[in-house]
Amino acid sequence: MTIPSRDELLRAIREDELELWYQPKVSFVTGRVCGAEALVRWRREDDRVVSPAEFLPQAEEYGLITEVAKALFPLLCLDHQKLTDAFGHFEVAFNLSARDLESPELVDLVLRAVHTGLVQPEQIQVELTETAVAADDERLRRGLEDLVAAGVALAMDDFGTGYSSLDALHRLPFSVVKIDQGVVQGLRTSGRCAAIVLASIRMAHEMGMKVIAEGVESEEIFDYLLHAGCTEAQGFWISEPLPLPEFIDFVAQGRRWCRLPVGLIRHTELDHLQWRKELMDQVFGSRRAGIAAADERLEISPYRCRFGEWYYGPGRDFSELPAFAALEEPHLEVHGLGLKLLRASRLGLPEETLRDLAERLNACSDRFLRLLQDLEIEALLEECRQDAHRA
């Protein structure tokens, strides 16, 4: 590999030799392609395509990495318009370095695109590596907070490879974590990798964050992540990065990679048990009074809780299933009883009233959980039928 000179990289930037290729992401919620990561390629004069590993380290060394980002972002906006014209809502992630986000010019470039309507902020995602956010830099923090305030999602890339993951998730406004491909690929051979993946998925779910697995290179790993409750998958088993025209053709095929999200149904069972615990703690006097997390976790609205957001959103794709339709009544009822129980507690009503409401809520909760388990069984049977059909 020939190391490019600074002048060669400057020419590549000025002559528009840098282009974006797109690697699809598949949603475990809908089973379809839901977005992509934009990845840079250098198409040289001889039409040879150079991978980022062959020139981005040099761009960083020469102090040109932000110039690369500034040259690519307008192209991203144009490409994204073509994607939304073709598919409607479509999320695209792009990578920025810590140095990029310390540059007011680049942050302003992104903000202008959002404020002028060139891109919709909810369809744009900025990816930062875990090591890039290790330092508690005030300029970096300001840049991130400005982007998030404008509605841009922030993803921590390579999650699980460094020492600062949990600290950075606490300090900075991430809404997405991407589990490192080395950890994902280690699922085949390492129980520790499996434990890291499962713990990361549950932690992200508890925090209300998306969790994306990168480096998915086999159907076995894809299925494991589906059952583990991961949100999205990305990797060569799905597709390598593609030039925009080929990527549009790929998405237009409309392939459904999975059906019912088995893992997310299982997480919903855990969510409901946790919700009931938080409710009972509040009603009957938890010793955690004054702990912020206690109030933040309890969502009384049946439409804004985690299950409700799925059930009344992407979950409607499964409305023809009897097990799915049967969930609505006990779900609404259990939230209604939860609200009554909270109000009764705050009004200081007699113990008998609280006991009656709590027992009714428990009975409804048990019914809801049984129906969730019925839906889980339906999902597993559907997988068995698909496997038999393929065989």
Secondary structure, DSSP 8 states (H G I E B T S, - for coil): -----HHHHHHHHHTT-EEEEEEEEEETTTSSEEEEEEEEEEE-TTS-EE-GGGTHHHHHHTT-HHHHHHHHHHHHHHHHHHHHHHHSS-EEEEE--HHHHT-HHHHHHHHHHHHTTSS-GGGEEEEEETGGGSS--HHHHHHHHHHHHTT-EEEEEEETSSS-HHHHHHHS---EEEE-HHHHHGGGT-HHHHHHHHHHHHHHHHTT-EEEEE---SHHHHHHHHHHT-SEEESTTT---EEHHHHHHHHHT-----SS-HHHHHHHHHHHHHHHHHHHHHHTT-TTTT-HHHHHT----TTTSHHHHHHTTGGGGGTTSHHHHTTHHHHHHHHHHHHHHHHHHHTT--HHHHHHHHHHHHHHHHHHHHHHHHHHHHHHHHHHHHHHHH-
